[in-house]
Amino acid sequence: FYKETVSESKKPKPLPEFYKSSVMDDFSIPVAKNLFMRADYCDTVWHRIVSCSLREKRDYRYSDLGFYMVHQIINSLSGKPMEVYCKESFYEPLGLEHTGFKPLEEHKRWDIAPTEEDLYFRNQRVQGHVHDMGAAMLGGVSGHAGLFSNARELVVLAQMLLNGGRYDGVQYIAPEIVAEYTQRHPRSTRRGIGFDMKELNEDKKMNMSESASDKAYGHLGFTGTALWIDPEYDLIYVFISNRTYPSMKNNKFGKNEYRPRIQTVLYDALIQP
């Protein structure tokens, strides 16, 4: 989405017809510090998503377009913006103070880890704004990206799911819903309905520690995060990093498999020979 709004050069810059350095007239969507997108361009993004053709094959292909649309579904069913619904229904009742969208509204920039020195879109250090370009162009709130948190509070959310949707005596999500969304899709060896799961195909690259059970579920984040929940071992593994800083093109992090290697250390400490 963003590539059509920047100049075509070795050092792309935001085009003035799409962005301004301050809020003015119809330029009100914050994509970074002192950079605001024309509000009506959100309609262009949504038009592209809705008009995207479906694949003829029924095999699996990674895409986050469905999660973009989940955002709109939540808005429609709850009658509230998704970030408000999530905060009122989950984050505040769970006592989470550092989990939410658009963190700069409540926290200082220097309390948030930077994610990249962006030289291709926003031309600045991305810090406190969502790294994902599409989510940024939708104001920092989306179904596929934009949520900020820390390790301790992610454990709370994970423990709630591990408890079947219950935490501290409160049932936040029905157990059958948690069970449905944490089971493997029948036509996939890896993907669940709402989460990623352990890859069962030995010919494909493993996405987590080989020591994890087949019931483990969670997700890997592009910026260098990981959250895996293993019901069989009653284990939660949270890994937070900003591997995309200063550049997302640095792939040593994934190539050296730091996340699954550290996860394996935890299993080795739990499982006796």
SEBARO-930135 format. One line per field, with one value per residue: residue number from 1; x, y, z of N, C-alpha, C in turn. Coordinates in steps of 0.1 Angstrom, whole numbers. Layout:
n = c(NUM:...)
npx = c(X:...)
npy = c(Y:...)
npz = c(Z:...)
capx = c(X:...)
capy = c(Y:...)
capz = c(Z:...)
cpx = c(X:...)
cpy = c(Y:...)
cpz = c(Z:...)
***
This chain:
n = c(1:2:3:4:5:6:7:8:9:10:11:12:13:14:15:16:17:18:19:20:21:22:23:24:25:26:27:28:29:30:31:32:33:34:35:36:37:38:39:40:41:42:43:44:45:46:47:48:49:50:51:52:53:54:55:56:57:58:59:60:61:62:63:64:65:66:67:68:69:70:71:72:73:74:75:76:77:78:79:80:81:82:83:84:85:86:87:88:89:90:91:92:93:94:95:96:97:98:99:100:101:102:103:104:105:106:107:108:109:110:111:112:113:114:115:116:117:118:119:120:121:122:123:124:125:126:127:128:129:130:131:132:133:134:135:136:137:138:139:140:141:142:143:144:145:146:147:148:149:150:151:152:153:154:155:156:157:158:159:160:161:162:163:164:165:166:167:168:169:170:171:172:173:174:175:176:177:178:179:180:181:182:183:184:185:186:187:188:189:190:191:192:193:194:195:196:197:198:199:200:201:202:203:204:205:206:207:208:209:210:211:212:213:214:215:216:217:218:219:220:221:222:223:224:225:226:227:228:229:230:231:232:233:234:235:236:237:238:239:240:241:242:243:244:245:246:247:248:249:250:251:252:253:254:255:256:257:258:259:260:261:262:263:264:265:266:267:268:269:270:271:272:273)
npx = c(8:19:39:29:26:49:79:95:125:160:161:134:107:80:52:40:13:0:9:15:34:22:-10:-35:-63:-76:-56:-49:-42:-20:11:37:61:54:43:16:-10:-32:-66:-86:-73:-74:-97:-89:-70:-87:-104:-86:-81:-107:-114:-95:-86:-97:-77:-76:-67:-69:-49:-26:-17:3:-13:-24:-47:-73:-72:-70:-97:-110:-107:-127:-150:-150:-154:-179:-196:-192:-198:-180:-148:-122:-98:-108:-128:-112:-96:-115:-128:-108:-80:-80:-97:-80:-59:-39:-14:3:-4:-18:-32:-18:3:17:-2:-4:20:55:78:104:102:95:106:126:118:128:152:138:142:128:102:89:111:126:133:114:94:73:52:33:52:45:36:10:-8:0:-9:-35:-39:-27:-41:-51:-63:-43:-19:-2:-6:8:29:43:66:57:30:21:23:2:-20:-16:-17:-44:-55:-44:-57:-82:-96:-101:-93:-80:-105:-124:-143:-132:-133:-152:-146:-149:-146:-119:-108:-116:-102:-76:-69:-56:-59:-77:-67:-40:-7:4:-9:-33:-67:-70:-44:-8:7:26:47:40:49:77:93:93:103:109:90:92:106:117:111:87:52:27:5:11:7:6:24:47:63:70:88:105:94:79:54:45:24:20:-1:2:25:21:32:44:59:75:91:107:119:137:144:144:156:186:176:152:161:181:188:200:190:168:180:199:182:174:152:137:159:164:139:141:160:144:126:144:151:128:120:131:157)
npy = c(-12:12:18:31:56:70:85:75:65:60:67:68:91:104:113:146:150:130:131:152:173:180:180:189:202:176:159:137:112:96:84:83:101:134:131:129:112:116:114:102:83:59:47:39:19:0:-6:-19:-42:-54:-59:-77:-106:-140:-169:-196:-221:-243:-247:-238:-204:-178:-149:-117:-104:-113:-108:-80:-75:-86:-66:-47:-62:-66:-39:-34:-54:-48:-22:-3:14:-8:-7:5:-13:-36:-26:-19:-44:-63:-55:-35:-47:-69:-57:-46:-23:-16:-25:-22:-3:24:36:60:78:74:68:76:83:74:52:31:6:12:3:4:21:38:40:40:47:62:77:81:73:47:47:40:41:19:-6:-21:-13:-11:-12:12:30:29:43:32:12:-21:-53:-70:-60:-36:-37:-30:-41:-56:-81:-92:-86:-98:-124:-126:-124:-147:-167:-165:-176:-201:-210:-216:-194:-181:-160:-151:-156:-146:-152:-146:-153:-178:-213:-232:-216:-208:-233:-240:-221:-227:-250:-271:-263:-284:-287:-280:-284:-269:-244:-229:-220:-194:-191:-197:-229:-258:-270:-299:-312:-329:-322:-295:-263:-260:-241:-236:-247:-280:-296:-288:-296:-312:-297:-271:-236:-203:-174:-160:-129:-103:-83:-94:-109:-134:-157:-184:-210:-238:-263:-289:-290:-271:-246:-213:-193:-164:-141:-112:-88:-64:-71:-60:-36:-19:-22:-39:-57:-72:-105:-122:-129:-146:-166:-177:-188:-180:-177:-203:-218:-208:-214:-242:-246:-240:-262:-283:-279:-285:-311:-342:-365)
npz = c(0:8:-11:-33:-25:-22:-35:-66:-64:-54:-28:-15:-8:12:-7:-13:-20:-6:21:50:72:95:112:91:74:56:63:85:95:115:107:115:134:132:107:86:70:42:50:34:20:33:24:-1:6:18:-4:-21:-5:-3:-29:-37:-54:-49:-44:-67:-61:-33:-15:11:17:30:43:55:50:58:85:85:79:100:119:111:114:142:150:139:152:179:181:187:183:176:192:215:224:229:250:270:274:278:284:305:325:330:342:328:319:300:276:244:217:197:215:222:231:257:268:272:245:247:263:248:226:197:163:137:115:93:59:36:35:57:65:89:124:135:162:187:170:150:133:110:78:65:86:99:80:84:106:128:141:137:126:122:130:152:180:210:238:267:281:305:306:283:291:309:292:278:298:304:281:282:305:294:287:310:338:369:382:365:335:304:278:261:269:248:226:228:225:199:183:188:175:150:115:93:68:69:80:99:105:127:135:146:154:150:147:158:133:115:94:84:63:60:72:106:129:156:188:185:206:216:222:200:204:209:205:190:180:157:156:132:138:156:177:198:209:225:235:253:260:268:284:301:297:290:267:261:240:234:212:191:164:139:140:133:107:88:70:79:85:102:127:123:107:124:143:169:186:187:196:222:233:233:254:276:276:279:305:318:310:320:313)
capx = c(0:27:48:22:25:63:86:102:139:168:158:120:102:65:47:32:-2:-5:14:19:42:14:-24:-42:-74:-79:-44:-51:-38:-6:18:49:63:53:39:2:-15:-45:-75:-94:-65:-78:-107:-81:-65:-98:-109:-77:-83:-120:-114:-84:-92:-94:-70:-84:-62:-73:-38:-23:-7:2:-19:-30:-59:-84:-71:-74:-111:-115:-108:-140:-160:-151:-160:-193:-203:-191:-203:-170:-135:-116:-89:-116:-134:-102:-92:-125:-132:-97:-68:-82:-101:-69:-49:-27:-12:12:-9:-28:-28:-14:9:21:-12:-4:34:66:84:117:98:92:118:125:117:136:155:131:148:121:88:87:124:129:133:100:94:60:42:34:62:38:32:-4:-14:3:-17:-49:-40:-20:-49:-56:-65:-31:-7:-5:-7:21:28:56:67:49:15:18:21:-11:-29:-13:-22:-58:-59:-40:-68:-94:-103:-104:-82:-84:-119:-133:-143:-132:-136:-157:-136:-151:-140:-105:-104:-118:-92:-63:-68:-50:-68:-77:-59:-27:2:10:-18:-45:-78:-66:-30:1:9:38:48:41:55:92:100:92:111:102:87:94:114:112:107:73:42:19:-6:16:1:10:27:60:61:80:98:114:87:74:46:41:16:20:-10:7:36:16:43:43:72:74:104:105:131:134:154:143:164:182:171:145:168:191:181:208:182:160:190:205:171:176:140:135:170:162:128:145:166:133:121:154:151:116:119:142:160)
capy = c(0:25:21:40:70:75:88:64:68:52:72:72:100:105:124:157:148:120:133:165:172:183:178:200:199:162:151:134:98:96:71:84:114:146:126:126:108:120:105:95:72:47:41:32:7:-9:-10:-29:-54:-60:-63:-86:-118:-152:-179:-207:-233:-244:-249:-227:-193:-168:-136:-111:-97:-117:-101:-67:-75:-89:-53:-41:-71:-62:-26:-35:-62:-42:-8:6:11:-21:-4:8:-25:-44:-20:-20:-57:-72:-50:-28:-57:-78:-49:-44:-9:-13:-32:-14:4:38:38:73:85:71:65:84:76:67:39:21:2:15:-9:5:33:36:48:37:51:73:84:84:62:43:44:43:39:5:-8:-25:-1:-11:-8:26:38:29:50:25:1:-30:-67:-78:-54:-24:-39:-29:-47:-60:-95:-96:-85:-109:-137:-126:-128:-161:-175:-165:-185:-214:-214:-218:-181:-176:-154:-145:-158:-140:-159:-136:-160:-191:-223:-238:-207:-210:-247:-240:-212:-232:-263:-271:-264:-297:-288:-275:-291:-259:-232:-231:-211:-181:-190:-206:-241:-265:-276:-313:-318:-329:-317:-281:-257:-260:-228:-235:-258:-294:-302:-284:-306:-309:-289:-258:-226:-189:-166:-153:-115:-99:-74:-102:-113:-148:-161:-198:-215:-253:-268:-302:-288:-259:-237:-201:-188:-150:-136:-98:-82:-55:-76:-51:-23:-7:-25:-52:-66:-81:-118:-131:-133:-158:-176:-184:-195:-177:-179:-217:-224:-204:-221:-255:-246:-241:-275:-291:-277:-291:-325:-349:-377)
capz = c(0:9:-22:-43:-19:-20:-47:-72:-64:-45:-15:-16:2:11:-17:-6:-22:4:34:55:84:106:109:84:65:56:66:99:99:119:103:122:141:123:93:86:57:38:56:25:14:39:15:-12:11:20:-17:-26:2:-6:-43:-40:-59:-41:-51:-72:-54:-19:-7:20:14:41:40:66:46:66:98:83:79:114:126:108:120:156:151:136:162:192:181:192:177:181:203:227:228:235:262:280:276:282:290:318:335:334:349:319:318:289:264:237:204:198:229:225:237:272:273:266:233:251:270:237:218:183:155:125:109:81:49:24:36:66:65:103:133:139:176:193:159:145:123:98:70:62:99:101:71:89:119:139:146:127:131:119:136:159:194:218:251:273:283:317:303:273:299:315:281:274:309:303:271:288:314:288:286:324:346:382:385:355:323:294:265:264:267:235:216:229:220:184:177:190:169:137:104:88:55:71:89:108:109:134:130:151:158:143:156:155:120:117:82:86:51:60:83:119:134:170:193:182:219:219:219:188:208:211:196:193:168:155:151:122:144:164:189:198:220:223:246:252:270:273:294:310:295:282:262:255:236:229:207:180:154:127:142:126:94:88:60:87:87:111:138:119:102:136:150:183:193:190:204:236:237:236:267:286:276:284:319:323:307:324:304)
cpx = c(9:35:42:21:39:69:93:117:147:165:144:116:87:61:38:17:-8:-2:17:27:34:-1:-29:-52:-78:-67:-44:-47:-23:1:32:50:63:51:25:-3:-29:-56:-83:-86:-68:-88:-100:-76:-76:-104:-99:-79:-96:-120:-103:-91:-88:-86:-79:-80:-67:-61:-35:-14:-9:-3:-24:-42:-71:-84:-73:-90:-117:-116:-122:-151:-162:-157:-175:-201:-203:-197:-193:-157:-128:-106:-96:-123:-124:-98:-102:-129:-121:-86:-70:-87:-89:-58:-37:-26:-3:8:-20:-23:-25:-8:13:11:-12:10:44:73:96:114:95:104:116:125:125:140:150:136:140:106:86:99:126:129:118:100:81:49:44:44:55:32:17:-12:-12:-6:-32:-50:-34:-28:-54:-57:-52:-18:-11:-5:7:18:42:55:57:34:11:16:7:-21:-28:-19:-37:-63:-55:-51:-81:-103:-106:-91:-86:-99:-129:-131:-144:-136:-141:-147:-137:-145:-125:-100:-105:-106:-78:-61:-63:-60:-66:-69:-45:-20:7:0:-30:-55:-74:-51:-21:3:22:37:50:48:71:99:100:100:103:101:89:103:108:107:93:63:35:8:-2:10:6:13:41:57:73:91:107:107:83:65:41:35:15:12:-5:17:32:27:40:57:70:89:101:119:127:145:154:151:179:175:164:151:178:184:189:200:174:170:196:195:173:164:137:146:168:150:132:152:156:128:131:155:139:116:132:144:154)
cpy = c(13:28:30:54:76:77:76:68:59:55:77:81:101:116:134:156:138:123:148:163:176:181:191:195:184:153:148:120:98:83:71:98:124:141:121:123:114:110:97:84:59:40:33:19:-4:-14:-21:-42:-61:-66:-73:-100:-130:-161:-190:-220:-232:-247:-237:-216:-182:-155:-131:-103:-100:-110:-86:-66:-78:-76:-47:-49:-67:-49:-27:-42:-55:-28:2:4:0:-18:-1:-4:-34:-39:-22:-35:-66:-65:-43:-38:-66:-70:-46:-29:-6:-21:-24:-9:19:42:52:82:84:70:74:76:68:54:28:18:6:3:-8:19:33:46:46:42:64:82:89:72:59:39:49:42:25:4:-12:-13:0:-7:7:35:38:35:43:14:-8:-44:-75:-73:-41:-25:-39:-35:-49:-75:-99:-96:-95:-122:-137:-130:-142:-171:-176:-175:-200:-219:-216:-205:-175:-171:-147:-145:-153:-148:-148:-141:-174:-202:-230:-229:-208:-223:-247:-232:-217:-246:-261:-272:-277:-298:-281:-283:-282:-249:-236:-220:-196:-180:-199:-218:-248:-272:-291:-320:-317:-323:-302:-276:-256:-245:-225:-246:-271:-301:-298:-295:-302:-299:-274:-248:-212:-182:-161:-139:-111:-91:-81:-107:-128:-150:-175:-204:-231:-259:-281:-301:-277:-248:-225:-196:-174:-146:-122:-93:-72:-59:-67:-38:-26:-10:-39:-62:-75:-94:-127:-137:-146:-170:-184:-190:-193:-180:-194:-223:-220:-212:-236:-256:-247:-255:-285:-290:-283:-306:-333:-361:-389)
cpz = c(0:-3:-33:-38:-17:-34:-52:-73:-54:-31:-15:-4:1:2:-10:-9:-13:18:37:68:96:102:103:75:66:59:81:104:102:115:109:128:130:108:93:72:55:42:46:18:21:31:4:-7:13:6:-22:-18:-2:-20:-47:-43:-50:-50:-56:-65:-40:-10:1:14:25:36:53:63:54:80:97:85:92:122:123:114:135:158:149:147:176:193:186:183:184:193:216:233:235:249:273:283:281:290:303:328:340:341:341:316:306:276:257:224:207:212:232:231:252:277:266:255:238:259:261:229:203:174:142:122:95:70:35:24:44:69:79:111:137:153:182:183:154:133:110:90:68:75:102:92:75:103:131:146:135:133:130:126:144:174:201:232:256:277:294:313:292:280:305:304:278:285:308:292:276:298:308:287:300:331:358:385:375:341:311:280:268:261:253:224:216:222:204:177:179:185:155:126:97:75:57:82:100:113:116:129:134:154:149:153:151:141:121:104:83:75:51:72:95:124:148:175:189:195:223:215:206:191:210:201:200:180:169:150:142:128:153:177:187:210:217:236:244:263:276:284:303:309:286:279:255:252:229:224:196:169:142:128:141:112:94:78:67:91:96:122:135:115:113:145:165:191:197:198:219:241:241:250:278:287:282:299:326:322:311:315:310)
***
